[in-house]
C-alpha cells in the first residue's frame, strides 16, 4: 500500500515479531510451518488499525547471518504470518516487515536496540509516493550511530507512535526513536497492551537505558 500525503498525521505501531505477534521458539522460527500466532493477536492488530494506526514489524533475525537460511525463507515466514492474521481477521494487515539480518557480534547499525529499523519504517510509511533512500548512517557500525544513551529520549515523529516488544532491546530501540514503550510477556504478546496503546493518554512504560 503506497503512503498518502496524509500519512504524516497517522501514528505507527512498531511491533517486534516473535513473542509479540507469534510464539517465539528456542532455536528460532525457521520455516512457515513453525509459525503459530499468539492468541488474540489478529484481533489486536485489527483494533489498532481501527484506531488509525499503521503497523510496522521490526525484527532482529540473525539466523540469516548465521547461514541457517536466507531472505527467501524469511519472506515465506512473513507471508505465512500475514496469511494467518488475515485468515482470522481481514483487517489485521501489516503494512511492512523490516528485518535486521545481522548477529550482535557484527556491530551493525540496524540491529535493535538501534532505532534504525523504526526510523526506516517511519520514512517508508510517511514518504508520499516515493521510495526513500536509507541514510548511510543506518548501515554504519553501531558504534558510529548517534544515540545519546545517557541523555533524554528524542521526540517521536508522531506523539502516538509506539513500540511493543518482549525484550529490553525492543524497549531500547523504541526509546532511542522517542516512541511510547510497551513491554509484554512473550507468552501473551500484543493483546496484553493493545487497549493501552489505543488510549492516547497512556504514555507507555518507563524505561531507563
Beta strands, then each sheet from edge to edge (+ up, - down):
strand 1: 12-15
strand 2: 54-60
strand 3: 96-100
strand 4: 162-165
strand 5: 180-183
sheet 1: 3+ 2+ 1+ 4+ 5+
end
